[in-house]
Amino acid sequence: MEKEKEGAEGVMPYDSRRRKGEQVEEMFDSIAPAYDFMNTAMTFGLHRLWRRTALSALRRRLGKAADSYLEILDIATGTGDVAFHLARLFPEALVVGADISEGMLSVARRKLAEADDEVRCRMKFTQADCLALPFSDSTFEAVTVAYGVRNFQELESGYREMHRVLMPGGVLCVIELSSPRGGLSKALYDIYSRRLIPAVGKMVSGDGRAYSYLPESIAAAPQREAMADVMRRAGFADVSWRSLTFGAVTLYFAVK
C-alpha cells in the first residue's frame, strides 16, 4: 500500500483510492467551462494584478534577454491566461503552455484560435504531466506556474522537473494562493474560502467538491519560507518570496 502523504500532497480532490494526479485532471476537466469566471469572481479580479506584478518582476529579472528570442514554459497553464500575458510581455518569445487537463487546454486553444497571427505563431499548448515533462534538459530561459504547485502529486519532484528543463541561469516564477497569517484578515479569509467559495463554486460549475478542495489544499501546502525550502531542496538558488493582499497570495522566484 502506498504511504499516506502529508501536506497538500495528501489532500485529494475526490477520494483516497486514486492517484492525486488522476483526480486533479478529472477535477479541472470538470470545472474548465466555469474556470475563468470563477477565477475572476473568487479574487474580485485581483488575479490580474497578481499576475501583472509577478510577470513584470520576471521580466526585470531576465534583463536584456527579455527583448530577444527566448523560450518560456508555463506549467499548469489552465485556460492560458498567464501564457497569453507572457506572449504580450515578451514580444520575441516562444511561449509553451502545459497542463494535465485536456478540458482546460481546449479552452486555451479556443482563445489561441481567436488571437492575431503574430501571437498564434509564438504560442502552443500541450498536455503534460508536471512530474514527467516532455522537454529536454535546459530548454527554457524561464518557467512559470500560477496556482498549480499545490496540486502536484509530488511537490519536490515537480520542482525538480522544472529545474531540469530550465537553462542554467534560468528563472522560475511561481504564483500561489496562501493563507493570511493572523488577525481579522485570516478570520474573514477562512469564512470566505471555506463557506462562500464552495457554495458559489457548486452553483456555477456543478462541482462543489472542487471548490472545497481549494481552501483545503491552500491550508495544507507549504507557504512562504517553507515553500522556499522545498525549492532549495529541489536544487534552486537565490530563492525569494513576497506576499500580496494581506497574504492571500505569495510570489516566489528562484534561479537555476
Secondary structure, 3 states (H helix, E strand, C coil): CCCCCCHHHHCCCCCCCCCHHHHHHHHHHHHHHHHHHHHHHHHCCHHHHHHHHHHHHHHHHHHHHHHCCCEEEEECCCCCHHHHHHHHHCCCCEEEEEECCHHHHHHHHHHHHHCCHHHHCCEEEEECCCCCCCCCCCCEEEEEEECCHHHCCCHHHHHHHHHHHEEEEEEEEEEEECCCCCHHHHHHHHHHHHHHHHHHHHHHHCCHHHHHHHHHHHHHCCCCHHHHHHHHHCCCEEEEEEEEHHHCEEEEEEEC
